[in-house]
């Protein structure tokens, strides 16, 4: 800290990786020695704003859990202020932009109705009827709602699964809820992921984001160093669902970045070359890379083939919105899926080439 540092670079990474509350806390313990006043002021201001946002998120999370719980719908808060409170002892020490809650697939329809009746708005400009909801459940794992009514609107992500789209949700959801625990969450009774599912969920979430966000990797590291992760149970679940590679990479990234102790069965594997780890810039947004990432992570060829076939052939809500077919003709959505994907891929590639050509011409 006594050396001259590029504090503009430090702050850029702090903000980009959403770790500024922890950085501020640690620098505060060092009495901000060597930190220029402008950098200190920026960190302090953002940390204070995050504390206010965390307070509002706590209120909104309690409200959502009580709203759904009063109707007999179990709710598991994911990440966010609930994780911050349990992991760091202070909800303001973890930056988050939304709330994530998990419900059972069978409860999604009722949860939609309750949230809408309570004033939550759909996060997209479409109206979903029950038939649309059935399509959504088959091809997605979450849906976003917005709660307004004050200056800071709250985004609530309603989840019914924790892994990738197009996987079979039934067996996974049953396994999660079978081990879920009743627990005090921010002063109210709710449900929580079991210790093995909590660390697995964080690893899968980090994998979905190419292990690029330091915030998520710090969460995994903190769980690991506390020594309370039941690694045998983690191994059994990862093996059952073909996630061993995702676990191995997540732990290897933590070990590389933070020196995280790794259980022997997963030790020694370097992170893959294609993962843009800190301090590399994040990968460009690419819907195709996002959809096909599990092909790199699922262990078994059969699992990869099943996943790819569902991506390419299973109709989704997008096909239904493209054209409304009567029930008798809904089988036509199956050939429409690859046709629509082929058209979108062609358009995306052509648009990318045009942008590249325009950039070269400008140079």
BELNOR-V430691 format. One record per residue. N is the residue number from 1. OMEGA is omega as a letter, one per 20 degrees, with the letter a starting at -180 (* if undefined). Layout:
# BELNOR-V430691
n = {N/N}
omega = {OMEGA/OMEGA}
This chain:
# BELNOR-V430691
n = {1/2/3/4/5/6/7/8/9/10/11/12/13/14/15/16/17/18/19/20/21/22/23/24/25/26/27/28/29/30/31/32/33/34/35/36/37/38/39/40/41/42/43/44/45/46/47/48/49/50/51/52/53/54/55/56/57/58/59/60/61/62/63/64/65/66/67/68/69/70/71/72/73/74/75/76/77/78/79/80/81/82/83/84/85/86/87/88/89/90/91/92/93/94/95/96/97/98/99/100/101/102/103/104/105/106/107/108/109/110/111/112/113/114/115/116/117/118/119/120/121/122/123/124/125/126/127/128/129/130/131/132/133/134/135/136/137/138/139/140/141/142/143/144/145/146/147/148/149/150/151/152/153/154/155/156/157/158/159/160/161/162/163/164/165/166/167/168/169/170/171/172/173/174/175/176/177/178/179/180/181/182/183/184/185/186/187/188/189/190/191/192/193/194/195/196/197/198/199/200/201/202/203/204/205/206/207/208/209/210/211/212/213/214/215/216/217/218/219/220/221/222/223/224/225/226/227/228/229/230/231/232/233/234/235/236/237/238/239/240/241/242/243/244/245/246/247/248/249/250/251/252/253/254/255/256/257/258/259/260/261/262/263/264/265/266/267/268/269/270/271/272/273/274/275/276/277/278/279/280/281/282/283/284/285/286/287/288/289/290/291/292/293/294/295/296/297/298/299/300/301/302/303/304/305/306/307/308/309/310/311/312/313/314/315/316/317/318/319/320/321/322/323/324/325/326/327/328/329/330/331/332/333/334/335/336/337/338/339/340/341/342/343/344/345/346/347/348/349/350/351/352/353/354/355/356/357/358/359/360/361/362/363}
omega = {a/a/r/a/r/a/r/r/r/a/r/r/r/a/a/a/r/r/a/r/r/r/r/a/a/r/r/r/r/a/r/a/r/a/r/a/r/r/r/a/r/r/a/a/a/r/r/r/r/r/r/r/r/r/r/r/r/r/a/r/r/a/a/a/r/r/a/a/r/r/r/r/r/a/r/r/a/r/r/a/r/r/a/a/a/a/a/r/a/a/a/a/r/r/r/a/a/r/r/r/a/r/r/r/a/a/a/a/r/r/r/a/a/a/r/a/a/r/r/r/r/a/r/a/r/r/a/r/a/r/r/a/r/r/a/a/a/a/r/a/a/r/a/r/r/r/a/r/r/a/a/r/a/r/r/r/r/a/r/r/a/a/a/r/r/r/r/a/a/a/r/a/r/a/r/a/r/a/a/a/r/a/r/r/r/r/r/r/r/r/a/r/r/a/a/r/r/a/r/r/a/r/r/r/r/r/r/r/r/r/a/a/r/a/a/r/r/r/a/r/a/r/a/a/r/r/a/r/r/a/r/r/r/r/a/a/r/r/a/a/r/a/a/a/r/r/a/a/a/a/r/r/r/r/r/a/a/a/a/r/a/r/a/a/a/a/r/a/r/r/a/a/a/r/a/a/r/j/r/r/a/r/r/r/a/a/a/r/r/a/a/r/a/r/r/a/r/a/a/r/r/r/r/r/r/r/a/a/r/r/a/a/a/r/a/r/r/r/r/r/r/a/r/r/r/a/a/a/a/r/r/r/a/r/r/a/r/r/a/r/r/r/r/r/r/a/a/a/r/r/r/r/r/r/r/r/r/r/r/r/r/r/*}
